[in-house]
Structures are given as C-alpha cells and as structure tokens.
Amino acid sequence: MKKYTAWCSDYDNISGEGQLAKKFVKSLKLKKIKIYKPSCNFFLSEYLYPYYGIIILWFFYLQGHRTIYVNYLPLWNVPIFLLSPPKTIFGPITGSIQINKLRGLKSLIRYCIFPFLYKLSLYLLKFKGNKVTFATNILSKYTKNIINKNIEINFVLKNIKLKKNKKKNKKIYDLIVYYRNHENKFFQHHFKLINRFLEKKKKVIIFGDYSNFPDAKYIGKQSKKIVENYLKLSKYSLSGDDNLLSLFNLQCIQHNVKIIYNIKLKFQVVYYLRRYFVPFDYEKKIYNEKKLFN
C-alpha cells in the first residue's frame, strides 16, 4: 500500500483556506495521509514555513512516500513547484490577474511579471508530471494551452450543493459587502457604487476590515455562521475584482444573494450559476438603476 504525506499550510476549521484544504484532502479519497502543518506563528513564518514543508516532504519522499502540498499555492511562487519532490500532488492552486489600471508597484508586478512566472510554473509542473488542482478558473488564460491531462479546474465548485429555500426570508439589506483591504480586491469604482446605494437610501451592511462609510452598518469581522444569517436577509453582494468564485461568493449563491461583479471577469461565470451574477460595467459607468435600486 502506498503511503502519503501531506504538508498543509493551513488546516484550520475556521479559516476559508483551512476549510478548502480539508475538502481537497478528502477529495483525494486516500485512506491514510500523514498531515503536517505549522505549529505556531512567528516573525516571517508565512515565508519560511513553505520551505520547511518542502523539507518534510523530501524526507518522506526518500522513504518511499507519495507527497502532497496543500493550499497557499499561488502559481507565481515558482520555488515551491521547483523544489518539491517529483510527482507531488498540488492543490488547490490560486492566482490573480490584473484587470484594472495600474496604480502602484504591486499592480505593475502583477501585470508584467506574474504572467511570466505563471507560464514558468506551468511548464515545471508539466515537466515533472505533477497532478495539479486549481481552486478556480481565474487563470484559465494560462492553463488551457499548457496542461490538459493532469489538471482540475474550479475545485471550489466540486460537490457544491445549491440549497432550495422553501421559506423565503424577507430581504432587509439591499447590499452586503465583505470588505478586504487588499490592493487587488476593492477599488474606487467599488466605493462609488457603495455610495450610490447609500445615496438612494438603500441599506448597506459591511463586514471584514474597517471601511469608512458612515451611513452603512459595519459589523466588523464575523464568524461564518453569523455571516450566513445576514446573507439570508440580503438582496445583493458586491464582489471584489480578484476572483468571482471566492468562498464568500459561493456562500452568497447558496443563500440566493445576487452578486454584482466587474464585467471584465465575465469569463469566470460558470454557465449553470449565471443567474446568480449581475455584470456591471464600471468604466462606462452604466448604473442599471431599475435592476439594482428598485
């Protein structure tokens, strides 16, 4: 019987990454997997632990184990794919693309350097014969012509269950926003749309990182269960520009909350879920008031 050893950067029940990791490990349908994960946090731990994980995988690989590297796997991180043992199973791999105007060094790196790193990582994975799983289809532009045999796309949608709510809840909030203070998630055009809702005297609720909207209801960081209670009472949610198939957006879908998204990410909308997504053209400033504000 083959023995398997996995390194998981996050295997927590609370975090989204941890939940996705558990789902990924379970999907492998392997009877016995020895799982190693970080034991504590310290200065620069997030940068050092991936390489500590690779050392552990090599230790067991040399003893005849098959190896698995789980989560916190951005495709631009070439050293992880280069240094891991041959035929390591990777997943779920993530990434991002630049769809908005460049507004700093990080967005410039994402636009100019990341595509090269993506292609380099993909060629490494193909050369080493790795089985890879991508969390979403955000990088389909790069994956479709390079790897096609050992690849799985849109893992977050695997076995997703769409709830049929027999009881329809009264929608108290017009817009719910999971705000993350990150340079590739929310932009000025999102803030303008939130203000547009507030100008129309619509009820807006925001959770996550602090945001300065005095007329909106801010509830801070909340557990998944509490967020789900608010989703049941919300009509629309606002998606960031980094990824349409985020765990929060999937929560929205399961609670029949319509997701307003940047039309530039339309390629990510999966056919059977299209009824949950509302495209919005921020550049042309087309406000579909009849649909959003009535």
C-alpha positions as CSV (number, residue, x, y, z in Angstrom):
1,M,0.0,0.0,0.0
2,K,1.3,3.4,-1.0
3,K,2.0,5.8,1.9
4,Y,1.1,9.5,1.6
5,T,2.5,12.5,3.4
6,A,1.0,16.0,3.1
7,W,2.1,19.5,4.0
8,C,-0.8,21.8,4.7
9,S,0.0,25.5,5.3
10,D,-3.5,26.0,6.9
11,Y,-5.7,23.1,8.1
12,D,-7.9,25.1,10.4
13,N,-11.7,24.6,10.6
14,I,-12.3,28.3,10.9
15,S,-10.4,29.9,8.0
16,G,-11.5,29.6,4.4
17,E,-8.1,28.3,3.3
18,G,-8.3,25.6,6.0
19,Q,-11.8,24.5,5.0
20,L,-10.7,24.3,1.4
21,A,-7.7,22.3,2.4
22,K,-9.8,19.7,4.2
23,K,-12.2,19.5,1.2
24,F,-9.2,18.9,-1.0
25,V,-7.6,16.2,1.2
26,K,-11.0,14.5,1.4
27,S,-11.4,14.6,-2.4
28,L,-8.2,12.6,-2.9
29,K,-10.0,9.6,-1.4
30,L,-6.9,8.2,0.2
31,K,-7.3,6.0,3.3
32,K,-4.2,7.1,5.2
33,I,-2.5,10.5,4.8
34,K,0.0,11.8,7.3
35,I,-0.6,15.5,7.6
36,Y,2.0,18.1,8.7
37,K,1.1,21.7,9.3
38,P,2.6,24.8,11.0
39,S,2.7,24.5,14.8
40,C,3.0,28.2,15.7
41,N,3.3,31.7,14.2
42,F,6.4,33.8,14.4
43,F,8.1,36.6,12.6
44,L,8.3,35.8,8.8
45,S,6.7,32.4,9.5
46,E,4.4,32.7,6.4
47,Y,7.6,33.0,4.3
48,L,9.6,30.3,6.0
49,Y,7.0,27.6,6.6
50,P,6.5,26.7,2.8
51,Y,10.2,25.7,2.6
52,Y,10.0,23.8,5.9
53,G,7.1,21.9,4.4
54,I,9.2,21.1,1.3
55,I,12.0,19.7,3.5
56,I,9.4,17.5,5.3
57,L,8.0,16.2,2.0
58,W,11.5,15.4,0.8
59,F,12.3,13.5,4.0
60,F,9.3,11.2,3.5
61,Y,9.7,11.0,-0.3
62,L,13.1,9.5,0.2
63,Q,11.4,6.9,2.4
64,G,9.1,5.9,-0.5
65,H,6.1,8.1,0.4
66,R,3.9,9.9,-2.2
67,T,3.8,13.6,-1.4
68,I,1.1,16.3,-1.3
69,Y,1.4,20.0,-1.0
70,V,-1.8,21.7,0.1
71,N,-3.0,25.3,-0.1
72,Y,-1.3,28.7,0.0
73,L,-0.2,27.9,-3.5
74,P,-0.1,31.0,-5.7
75,L,1.0,30.0,-9.2
76,W,3.6,32.7,-9.3
77,N,5.6,31.0,-6.5
78,V,8.0,29.1,-8.7
79,P,10.4,27.9,-6.0
80,I,7.6,25.7,-4.4
81,F,7.0,23.9,-7.7
82,L,10.7,23.7,-8.5
83,L,11.9,22.4,-5.1
84,S,9.1,20.0,-4.2
85,P,9.7,16.2,-4.8
86,P,8.8,14.7,-8.2
87,K,5.1,14.0,-8.9
88,T,4.0,15.9,-5.8
89,I,0.2,16.4,-5.8
90,F,-0.5,20.2,-5.6
91,G,-3.7,21.9,-4.8
92,P,-5.7,24.0,-4.7
93,I,-3.5,26.4,-6.7
94,T,-4.5,30.0,-6.8
95,G,-3.6,33.2,-8.6
96,S,-4.9,36.6,-9.8
97,I,-4.9,38.7,-12.9
98,Q,-4.7,42.5,-13.4
99,I,-8.0,43.8,-15.0
100,N,-7.8,47.4,-13.8
101,K,-5.5,50.3,-14.4
102,L,-2.0,50.1,-12.9
103,R,-1.8,52.1,-9.6
104,G,1.4,51.1,-8.0
105,L,4.4,48.8,-7.9
106,K,2.4,45.7,-6.9
107,S,-0.1,46.1,-9.7
108,L,2.8,46.6,-12.1
109,I,4.4,43.4,-10.9
110,R,1.1,41.6,-11.3
111,Y,0.7,42.9,-14.8
112,C,4.3,42.5,-16.1
113,I,6.0,39.7,-14.1
114,F,3.3,37.4,-12.9
115,P,2.3,36.1,-16.4
116,F,5.9,35.0,-17.0
117,L,6.0,33.3,-13.6
118,Y,2.7,31.6,-14.3
119,K,4.0,30.1,-17.5
120,L,7.3,29.0,-15.9
121,S,5.4,27.3,-13.1
122,L,3.1,25.5,-15.5
123,Y,6.0,24.2,-17.6
124,L,7.7,23.0,-14.5
125,L,4.6,21.1,-13.4
126,K,4.2,19.6,-16.8
127,F,7.9,18.6,-17.0
128,K,7.8,17.0,-13.5
129,G,4.5,15.1,-14.2
130,N,2.6,16.6,-11.3
131,K,-1.1,16.3,-10.8
132,V,-2.4,19.8,-10.1
133,T,-5.7,21.2,-9.0
134,F,-6.7,24.9,-9.4
135,A,-9.1,26.4,-7.0
136,T,-10.9,28.4,-9.7
137,N,-10.8,29.3,-13.4
138,I,-9.2,32.7,-12.9
139,L,-6.0,31.5,-14.6
140,S,-7.7,29.7,-17.5
141,K,-6.0,32.0,-20.0
142,Y,-2.7,30.4,-19.0
143,T,-3.7,26.9,-18.2
144,K,-5.8,25.9,-21.3
145,N,-2.9,25.5,-23.7
146,I,-0.2,24.2,-21.4
147,I,-1.5,21.4,-19.2
148,N,-4.6,19.3,-20.1
149,K,-4.0,15.8,-18.7
150,N,-3.3,16.1,-15.0
151,I,-5.3,19.2,-14.4
152,E,-8.5,20.0,-12.5
153,I,-10.2,23.4,-12.7
154,N,-12.7,25.1,-10.4
155,F,-12.2,22.8,-7.4
156,V,-14.2,25.2,-5.2
157,L,-17.3,24.2,-7.2
158,K,-16.8,20.4,-6.6
159,N,-19.8,18.9,-5.0
160,I,-21.3,22.3,-4.3
161,K,-24.8,22.0,-3.1
162,L,-27.3,24.7,-4.1
163,K,-29.9,25.0,-1.4
164,K,-33.6,25.3,-2.2
165,N,-35.0,27.5,0.4
166,K,-38.6,26.6,0.9
167,K,-39.0,29.5,3.3
168,K,-38.2,32.9,1.7
169,N,-36.7,35.3,4.1
170,K,-37.6,39.0,3.9
171,K,-34.6,40.9,2.5
172,I,-33.8,43.6,4.9
173,Y,-30.4,44.7,3.4
174,D,-30.0,45.8,-0.2
175,L,-26.3,45.2,-0.3
176,I,-23.8,43.2,1.8
177,V,-20.1,43.7,1.3
178,Y,-17.2,41.5,2.6
179,Y,-14.5,44.2,2.6
180,R,-10.9,43.2,2.5
181,N,-8.2,45.9,2.5
182,H,-6.1,44.5,-0.3
183,E,-4.7,46.2,-3.4
184,N,-6.2,43.8,-5.9
185,K,-9.7,43.4,-4.4
186,F,-11.6,46.7,-4.0
187,F,-11.1,49.9,-6.0
188,Q,-12.5,53.4,-6.2
189,H,-15.2,52.2,-8.6
190,H,-16.5,49.8,-5.9
191,F,-16.6,52.6,-3.3
192,K,-18.5,54.8,-5.7
193,L,-21.1,52.1,-6.2
194,I,-21.5,51.6,-2.5
195,N,-22.0,55.3,-2.1
196,R,-24.6,55.1,-4.9
197,F,-26.6,52.6,-2.9
198,L,-26.4,54.9,0.1
199,E,-27.4,57.9,-1.9
200,K,-30.5,56.0,-2.9
201,K,-31.2,55.4,0.8
202,K,-30.6,51.7,0.5
203,K,-29.5,49.6,3.4
204,V,-25.8,48.6,3.2
205,I,-24.1,46.2,5.6
206,I,-20.3,45.8,5.6
207,F,-18.1,43.2,7.5
208,G,-14.4,42.3,7.4
209,D,-11.8,45.1,7.5
210,Y,-12.9,48.6,8.5
211,S,-14.2,50.8,5.8
212,N,-15.3,54.5,6.1
213,F,-18.9,54.5,5.1
214,P,-20.7,56.3,8.0
215,D,-24.2,55.6,6.6
216,A,-23.6,51.9,6.2
217,K,-23.8,49.3,9.0
218,Y,-20.4,48.0,9.9
219,I,-20.3,44.8,11.9
220,G,-16.5,44.0,11.9
221,K,-15.1,40.5,11.5
222,Q,-17.7,37.8,12.0
223,S,-17.9,34.0,12.1
224,K,-19.2,32.1,9.1
225,K,-22.5,31.3,10.9
226,I,-23.2,34.9,11.7
227,V,-22.4,36.0,8.1
228,E,-24.8,33.4,6.8
229,N,-27.6,34.8,9.0
230,Y,-27.0,38.2,7.4
231,L,-26.9,36.7,3.9
232,K,-30.4,35.3,4.4
233,L,-31.5,38.9,4.8
234,S,-29.6,40.4,1.9
235,K,-30.5,41.0,-1.7
236,Y,-27.2,41.8,-3.4
237,S,-23.5,41.4,-2.6
238,L,-20.5,43.2,-4.1
239,S,-17.6,41.1,-5.4
240,G,-14.1,42.4,-5.5
241,D,-12.1,42.3,-8.7
242,D,-9.7,39.5,-7.7
243,N,-11.9,36.4,-8.1
244,L,-15.6,35.7,-8.7
245,L,-15.5,32.2,-7.3
246,S,-14.4,33.2,-3.8
247,L,-15.7,31.3,-0.8
248,F,-17.8,34.2,0.2
249,N,-19.4,34.5,-3.2
250,L,-20.2,30.8,-3.0
251,Q,-21.9,31.4,0.3
252,C,-23.9,34.2,-1.4
253,I,-25.0,31.7,-4.1
254,Q,-26.1,29.2,-1.5
255,H,-28.3,31.8,0.1
256,N,-29.7,33.2,-3.1
257,V,-27.9,36.5,-2.9
258,K,-27.2,38.1,-6.3
259,I,-23.5,39.0,-6.9
260,I,-22.6,42.3,-8.6
261,Y,-19.3,41.9,-10.4
262,N,-16.9,43.6,-12.7
263,I,-18.0,42.7,-16.3
264,K,-14.3,42.1,-17.1
265,L,-14.5,38.9,-15.1
266,K,-17.4,37.6,-17.1
267,F,-15.3,34.7,-18.4
268,Q,-15.3,33.3,-14.8
269,V,-19.1,32.9,-14.7
270,V,-20.0,29.2,-14.9
271,Y,-23.0,28.5,-17.1
272,Y,-25.2,26.8,-14.5
273,L,-24.6,29.6,-12.0
274,R,-25.1,32.6,-14.3
275,R,-28.4,33.5,-12.8
276,Y,-26.7,34.5,-9.5
277,F,-24.3,37.0,-11.2
278,V,-25.1,40.6,-12.2
279,P,-22.5,42.1,-14.5
280,F,-21.5,45.7,-14.0
281,D,-19.5,47.9,-16.4
282,Y,-17.6,50.3,-14.2
283,E,-15.7,52.1,-16.9
284,K,-18.8,53.1,-18.9
285,K,-20.5,54.0,-15.6
286,I,-23.6,52.2,-16.6
287,Y,-25.8,52.1,-13.5
288,N,-28.7,49.7,-14.1
289,E,-30.9,51.5,-11.6
290,K,-34.1,49.7,-12.4
291,K,-32.4,46.4,-11.5
292,L,-30.3,47.4,-8.5
293,F,-32.2,50.2,-6.8
294,N,-35.8,49.2,-7.1
